[in-house]
Amino acid sequence: MQINISHDFPIQEVLERIKKMILEYKIQYSNDIKNLNEDWTSNSANFHFKYNNFFISGTLKVNEESVKVNLALPFFLRLFGSQIRSTIEQKINTILN
């Protein structure tokens, strides 16, 4: 699943906001999200975690004009793809406004 969200902020500011959001979600959803690992290189991250026993991985890249998220979802979670996409878009748009 590919998600692209436009923004009008400097890359560093977007990175700080996203990293803060991830840290908050690690705490807030610690009962559901397990083993969340992020590997940041400059303005990109590879990540993986378990959500309710489903393994999810992906990449996140902040460009000058957008945030790009690519997710590899298990088959069962693909059934909820539109809801997952909508939630991710909403969460990222919230921190960018």
PyMOL commands that set and color helices and strands:
alter all, ss='L'
color gray80, all
select helices_A, chain A and resi 11-28+75-78+81-95
alter helices_A, ss='H'
color red, helices_A
select strands_A, chain A and resi 2-6+33-41+44-51+54-62+66-72
alter strands_A, ss='S'
color yellow, strands_A
deselect
rebuild
show_as cartoon
